[in-house]
Amino acid sequence: MRFTTVMAWLVVLAGFYFGMGYLLNGDGAAAGFGIVDPDGYYVVKGVRDLAYALTALILLVMGHRRALGWVVLADSIIPIGDCIAVITHGGTVGYALAVHGSAAVLVLLTAALLLRETAPAQPRPAPGR
């Protein structure tokens, strides 16, 4: 196995580890993060959203539309999670659905449309003589 593949798996596993840590033990994960002032989490949210946007932009510009569809589908968890977070932490259901629910629907629709696209037809090789 390539070294870079091992490193890529470590990046993936670290993301799952830290993400699940916040979902299962938010206070413990927050303490381990190092931000004492709760306003610092605005920066965390902003960085998360920028990272998602850059990932999608790279795939879009490079023309990797099928990979983009899978990434957009996977990242639909962001507005879905945001919607749930608003509902369960003092926000109104109406607001959560209007803002984050509608974003989730748009993201899921985009993913579905990208994944439905068919690959361009490959030119057939000329018959041998």
C-alpha positions in Angstrom: 0.0 0.0 0.0 1.2 3.5 -0.8 2.3 5.8 2.0 0.0 8.5 0.7 -2.9 6.1 0.8 -2.1 5.3 4.5 -1.9 9.0 5.2 -5.2 9.7 3.4 -6.9 7.0 5.5 -5.4 8.7 8.7 -7.0 12.0 7.6 -10.4 10.3 7.0 -10.2 8.4 10.4 -9.2 11.6 12.2 -12.2 13.4 10.8 -14.5 10.7 11.9 -12.9 10.5 15.3 -13.1 14.2 16.0 -16.6 14.6 14.5 -18.0 11.7 16.5 -16.2 13.0 19.6 -18.2 16.3 19.3 -21.4 14.4 18.7 -21.0 11.9 21.6 -19.1 14.0 24.1 -19.3 17.7 23.1 -18.0 19.1 26.4 -15.0 16.8 26.5 -14.3 17.4 22.8 -14.6 21.2 23.2 -12.2 21.2 26.2 -9.7 19.2 24.1 -10.1 21.6 21.2 -8.6 24.5 23.2 -11.1 27.3 22.6 -12.2 28.8 25.9 -14.3 31.6 24.5 -17.5 30.2 22.9 -17.3 32.9 20.2 -14.3 30.9 18.8 -16.8 28.4 17.5 -17.9 30.9 14.9 -14.4 30.6 13.4 -14.7 26.8 13.5 -18.0 26.9 11.6 -16.6 29.4 9.1 -13.5 27.2 8.4 -15.7 24.1 8.1 -17.9 25.8 5.5 -14.9 27.2 3.6 -13.3 23.8 3.5 -16.4 22.2 2.1 -16.7 24.9 -0.6 -13.1 24.6 -1.6 -13.4 20.8 -1.9 -16.4 21.2 -4.1 -14.7 24.0 -6.1 -11.6 21.9 -6.8 -13.7 18.9 -8.1 -15.9 21.2 -10.1 -13.0 23.1 -11.8 -11.2 19.8 -12.5 -14.3 18.4 -14.1 -14.6 15.4 -11.7 -18.4 15.7 -11.7 -19.1 12.1 -10.5 -16.7 12.6 -7.5 -18.3 16.0 -6.9 -21.7 14.4 -6.8 -20.5 11.9 -4.1 -18.8 14.7 -2.1 -21.9 16.9 -2.3 -24.1 13.9 -1.2 -21.7 13.1 1.7 -21.6 16.8 2.8 -25.4 17.1 2.8 -25.0 15.9 6.4 -23.8 19.5 7.2 -27.2 21.3 6.6 -29.1 18.3 8.0 -27.0 18.4 11.1 -27.3 22.1 11.4 -31.1 21.8 11.1 -31.2 19.2 13.9 -28.8 21.3 16.0 -31.1 24.4 15.7 -34.2 22.4 16.6 -32.6 20.8 19.6 -30.7 23.8 21.0 -33.3 26.5 21.3 -34.1 27.5 17.7 -37.6 27.2 16.2 -38.5 24.4 13.9 -39.8 26.8 11.3 -36.5 28.7 11.2 -34.5 25.5 11.2 -36.5 24.1 8.3 -36.6 27.4 6.3 -32.9 27.9 6.5 -31.1 24.6 7.0 -33.8 22.3 5.8 -34.1 24.1 2.5 -30.3 24.1 2.2 -30.3 20.3 2.8 -32.9 19.8 0.1 -31.0 21.9 -2.4 -27.7 20.1 -1.6 -29.4 16.7 -1.9 -31.1 17.6 -5.2 -27.7 18.9 -6.5 -26.0 15.6 -5.5 -28.8 13.5 -7.1 -28.6 15.5 -10.4 -24.8 15.2 -10.5 -24.9 11.5 -9.8 -27.5 11.0 -12.5 -25.4 12.6 -15.2 -24.0 10.0 -17.5 -20.4 10.0 -18.5 -19.7 11.3 -22.0 -19.6 8.6 -24.6 -16.1 7.3 -25.2 -15.0 7.2 -28.8 -14.8 3.7 -30.1 -11.5 2.6 -31.5 -11.4 2.1 -35.2 -11.9 -1.5 -36.3 -8.6 -3.3 -36.9 -7.6 -3.9 -40.5 
